[in-house]
Amino acid sequence: MTAAPQDGRDAVGEGLDRYLRFLAGLTPETLDGLDGLVCDDVHFRDPFSDVRGRAAMKTIFAAMYRDCTDVAFVIDGVLRQDAMAMVKWSFRFRPKRFGGAQPWTAIGVSELHLAPDGRIAAHLDYWDAGSQFYARLPLLGPLVRFVRRRLQHH
């Protein structure tokens, strides 16, 4: 059992707070701050990637900055039970390709699993890449929108 810090907060809660502040303030220059916040073998998954390890996670975040500008994560809500948290977020960005003149927004939820020391053991993102990303692409978008309309219940 881990002793609670003097202020009554537990290590998991403190770690969650640190990680969420990190995400909300993430820039290419702060990317190395991930080192003290996630486990060496962290599992990161989103609609485009499924990797293990801190280095692989950092590579994905670095690619995001390579491919996008005006990146911002906004934490919209957090529910925590023990060592798991669900985080509702908005991700705002401008893709450098695919009509990057207009900002895009993706809204989703991250399932975070925390180690007893408060570091992130798993970060699993859930969001609708079909309507929030693929449907906005110049060539693929019309096809995705057509298929979605065909699948809608009348």
Legacy VTK file of the C-alpha trace (Angstrom):
# vtk DataFile Version 3.0
C-alpha trace
ASCII
DATASET POLYDATA
POINTS 154 float
0.000 0.000 0.000
1.334 3.420 -0.974
1.253 6.149 1.637
-0.836 9.183 0.724
0.974 12.498 0.330
0.690 15.039 3.165
-2.187 16.907 1.487
-4.369 13.788 1.477
-3.983 13.151 -2.271
-2.884 9.733 -3.458
-0.051 9.005 -5.894
-2.467 7.857 -8.610
-4.528 11.049 -8.381
-1.408 13.201 -8.416
-0.032 11.298 -11.407
-3.306 11.701 -13.278
-3.311 15.445 -12.606
0.310 15.784 -13.796
-0.412 13.829 -16.991
-3.520 15.856 -17.832
-1.634 19.134 -17.271
1.108 17.787 -19.534
-1.373 16.952 -22.324
-3.121 20.317 -22.020
0.231 22.104 -22.356
1.886 19.731 -24.832
4.218 21.261 -27.418
7.082 19.790 -29.459
9.440 21.327 -26.896
7.749 19.648 -23.906
7.558 16.169 -25.446
10.466 14.861 -23.349
8.347 15.547 -20.252
6.565 12.304 -21.111
9.564 10.413 -19.698
8.576 10.878 -16.057
4.832 10.531 -16.643
4.400 7.173 -18.378
5.692 3.668 -17.688
8.552 2.333 -19.817
6.179 -0.209 -21.403
3.146 2.119 -21.697
0.429 0.931 -24.076
-0.830 3.699 -26.385
-3.697 3.134 -28.805
-5.769 5.429 -30.996
-7.622 4.838 -34.302
-4.314 5.051 -36.206
-1.786 3.414 -33.874
-1.384 0.623 -31.344
2.078 0.675 -29.774
3.912 -0.244 -26.593
6.756 1.669 -25.045
7.517 5.271 -24.200
9.724 5.794 -27.274
6.968 4.611 -29.623
4.420 6.878 -27.914
6.778 9.859 -28.233
7.252 9.050 -31.926
3.489 9.226 -32.466
3.213 12.551 -30.650
6.187 13.945 -32.612
4.548 12.872 -35.893
1.394 14.727 -34.841
3.423 17.934 -34.603
5.153 17.174 -37.890
1.808 16.726 -39.673
-0.283 19.392 -37.896
-0.104 22.978 -36.680
-2.081 24.859 -34.024
-2.397 21.687 -31.938
-4.331 21.977 -28.686
-5.764 19.414 -26.289
-8.631 20.627 -24.113
-9.685 18.442 -21.191
-13.481 18.638 -20.986
-14.098 16.218 -18.110
-12.557 13.480 -15.988
-14.054 10.496 -14.190
-11.748 8.408 -12.041
-12.229 5.188 -10.168
-9.212 3.774 -8.382
-6.375 3.409 -10.934
-8.489 4.036 -14.048
-9.751 7.317 -15.466
-11.947 8.262 -18.386
-11.057 11.639 -19.847
-13.337 13.502 -22.263
-11.319 15.777 -24.532
-11.338 17.996 -27.591
-8.339 17.947 -29.897
-8.003 20.996 -32.121
-5.496 21.146 -34.972
-4.812 22.240 -38.526
-3.528 19.450 -40.772
-0.633 20.576 -42.943
-2.155 18.583 -45.786
-5.813 17.938 -46.564
-7.083 21.508 -46.501
-5.236 22.717 -43.438
-6.474 26.287 -43.803
-9.469 25.480 -41.617
-9.093 24.148 -38.072
-10.367 20.649 -37.372
-11.687 19.339 -34.071
-11.850 15.746 -32.887
-13.816 14.929 -29.755
-13.174 11.729 -27.882
-12.465 9.885 -24.669
-9.244 8.422 -23.336
-9.182 5.437 -21.016
-6.153 5.855 -18.769
-4.743 3.097 -16.566
-2.306 4.232 -13.905
0.436 2.363 -12.109
0.539 2.562 -8.292
3.257 5.251 -8.528
0.950 7.468 -10.622
2.582 6.927 -14.006
0.400 6.110 -17.007
0.460 2.394 -17.832
-2.049 2.602 -20.706
-3.549 5.451 -22.729
-6.335 4.167 -24.985
-8.144 6.722 -27.172
-11.689 6.281 -28.437
-13.045 8.651 -31.073
-14.885 8.493 -34.378
-12.120 8.749 -36.963
-14.654 8.140 -39.757
-16.701 11.291 -39.275
-14.047 13.422 -37.578
-11.137 12.678 -39.892
-11.683 10.404 -42.916
-14.918 12.158 -43.975
-12.983 15.428 -44.229
-10.309 14.138 -46.588
-10.606 15.454 -50.168
-10.700 12.122 -52.037
-11.880 9.714 -49.378
-14.362 12.067 -47.693
-17.191 11.890 -50.260
-17.065 8.080 -50.215
-17.110 7.942 -46.398
-20.048 10.370 -46.249
-21.925 8.349 -48.905
-21.445 5.088 -47.013
-22.507 6.700 -43.718
-25.695 8.041 -45.329
-26.462 4.606 -46.800
-26.034 2.974 -43.391
-28.254 5.430 -41.512
-31.586 4.129 -40.370
-34.526 5.789 -42.076
LINES 1 155
154 0 1 2 3 4 5 6 7 8 9 10 11 12 13 14 15 16 17 18 19 20 21 22 23 24 25 26 27 28 29 30 31 32 33 34 35 36 37 38 39 40 41 42 43 44 45 46 47 48 49 50 51 52 53 54 55 56 57 58 59 60 61 62 63 64 65 66 67 68 69 70 71 72 73 74 75 76 77 78 79 80 81 82 83 84 85 86 87 88 89 90 91 92 93 94 95 96 97 98 99 100 101 102 103 104 105 106 107 108 109 110 111 112 113 114 115 116 117 118 119 120 121 122 123 124 125 126 127 128 129 130 131 132 133 134 135 136 137 138 139 140 141 142 143 144 145 146 147 148 149 150 151 152 153
